[in-house]
């Protein structure tokens, strides 16, 4: 049996369910497993990333900076775009099939020690536990853990020895699970704050959110850094990158190339720089200007303002909620305000898709409508079509309903060939991660 086949067999045996808070907090149970595995989470220092949007970008930038400073760094991030193993990375490289299998076998032994089995744990919990065992085996210096959902009850909150908690933008999402108000959502996310850590918050956080984060930081007797100082300035923006000016160690640096596109990435970068300033105060080994410039030039994030074809241009962006859609539309309006666009769109039913549709219709575009590849949560293409057509902003002859993602891709390819438009695939990651293989299949 090849390692890939063995890997696939293991994945097929893991329950693809969500156990988030299904019987109260599962954090003590996960910590019991970690203890049975030898407390691997105590073998490294953790940087915990939590928020609604920007977690992937922030996590990736921090991982890149630390690796550039010669630290060994683990990254646990989700969802994966093209390969499940993207969720566990060491110094930017995916976990090997061999290491995954070995760590899974160690995890099964830990389950047996406390009379549990794989059936007791979800897919996300299992990947988290494997990652922790793997990073300890590799003797990493730091692990960047990205919350999957919420904060208080997220599997990653089982991790101890957390040095920094970094909050990205907190907004409305997953209301059926996290709460129907921004206060409820911020409260559950704030519960990753614990004694002994340092907390950094997104520079443009809403006052209500900051109030909640500050209260929790005070309760845990830790410091919250919430600098709104403009340390990053946008000079020029293109679809997939920007030219920026920034302040680093009290020096202004102009004409810096930043390899992540989207206006929202400017504030994510500012959040990262705020963390760098705190890190450099506390670490013997600093993140240098050279490390920063290399990260700006090289950082990439699959599925976020990703140009998969230059001529004619094809962009994929996992703008899966209203905050992300606003960011995408803002960027397109700034860069491409007068050009005709072609969109392929699909959302999950538990998102604020009506608001997303309303914002997308501010653009001069033809919309090809499909459904994401998620049987449990997908919004039917016919329902999304009705949402588009019911809007007073819509133009019916610019709406195209399709039966499948493959049909949507082929319709988009044909339409783009006729008018050389910018083509954008957006919405759920369960749509976005299917586009590249279909687009390039022979």
Beta strands, then each sheet from edge to edge (+ up, - down):
strand 1: 45-50
strand 2: 73-76
strand 3: 88-90
strand 4: 93-94
strand 5: 142-146
strand 6: 162-167
strand 7: 198-201
strand 8: 224-225
strand 9: 232-237
strand 10: 242-248
strand 11: 251-258
strand 12: 306-309
strand 13: 314-317
strand 14: 341-346
strand 15: 365-369
strand 16: 399-401
strand 17: 422-427
sheet 1: 4+ 3- 2+ 5+ 1+ 6+ 7+ 8+
sheet 2: 9+ 10- 11+
sheet 3: 12+ 13- 17- 14- 15- 16-
end
